[in-house]
Amino acid sequence: MSETADASNRRPGRAARILRASALPLVAGVLVLTGAVLAATGTTESFGWFSYAPLQEGTQATGVGPGSLLVLTGRMQLGYLLIGTGLVAAAFWGGFRLGRRPGSARSTRRQDPAPQD
């Protein structure tokens, strides 16, 4: 046989298997962290409209609350999208690894006893 045929039949090394097995959780973690940074550093947009507030006693409540409106910037929207994508990827990887555990199918299947005459 030639050298190229031998190289194609070889199993990947341990380092390559570890890298391939941990690539998806690493990417998911990077997505979640990047999204968190983008969402946390984004500033809210100002609308630019004005309204007359009648004179009243007390102070006006401004900020985030039941009566206020929060507008997300494109940067914050991208951050939340990356967080969601990273969490979905991590959940997929966790379910895949849980389903591929050795013996998981054998431990749930019951063996029927042999029929006795």
N, C-alpha and C positions, 0 to 999 in steps of 0.2 A: 504494500500500500504506500501511497505517497504521503508526504508530511502534511499536506492540506487536509487529507481525509482523516488523519489521526487527530488533527487539531479540531475538526468539526465534531468529532465524536466524544470529546472530553467534556466532563461535567464542569460547570463553572466553579471557581475556587470559593473558599469560605468567605473571603472578603466581598466578592461579587454577590454572593447569596445574601449576606447581611445587608449590603447596600440596597439590593433590590427589595428586600423585605421591609426595610425602614424608610424607603423613599417617600411613600405616600404619607405616613405620619409626619415626616419632616416638612414636606410641602404644606400639609394642613396646618402645622404649627406656625410656619412662616406666614401663611395667609391670614391666620387669626391675629398674629402679632402686628402685621402690617396694617390690617384693617383697624385694629384698636388704636394704633398711632394716628392713622388718618382720621378716624372718627373723633378722637380726643382733641386733636389740634385744629379741627375745622371750626370756623366761627359761624354764627348764625347770620343770616341775611337781614338787612333792614329794608323795610318796604318803601318808605319815602312818602307815605300819605300822612295827613294830619287830621285830627278831628278835635272838635271843641269838647272839652270836659267841663261840665257845669260845676259851678262852685258847690262844694259840699264839705262837710266836716270830715276830718280824718284824712288819711293819705291814700293815694292810688296804689294799688298793688300792681307792680310790674314784674315781669320775668316769666318763669315757667310755672304754670298752674292750670287749674280747670278753665279759667276764663281767657287764657293767653294762647297765642298761636305760635308754634315753633316751625320755622322754615329751615329745612336742611339744605346745605350747599351741596354742590356736586361732589366735593371732596368727602363730605360726611356720608353721602349716599354710597360712594364707592367703598368707603371704609366698612359700612354696615354690610354691603354686598360681599366683601372679602371675608368678613367674619362669618357670615352665614355659609359661604362656600367652604371655608375651612372646617367649620363644625360638621357640615354634611360629609365632607371627605373623611374626617376623623371617625364619624359614626359608621361610615361604610367600611373603613379599614378594621374597626373594632369588631363589627359583625362578621366580616369575612374571616378574620383570624379566629374568632370564636367558633365559627362553623367548620374551620379546617383543623381544629385540634385533633391530635391523634386519639383515636378511641371514642370520639364523640358519637359517632353513628353506632358503634358496637355497644356502647354502654346504654343506649336508649332502646335498643331492639331486644325483645325478649326471645329467648330460645324456647321453642315448643318442646316439651318432653317427648321422647320417642313413644309411639303408641305401644301399649303392652297387650299381648295376646291373652 
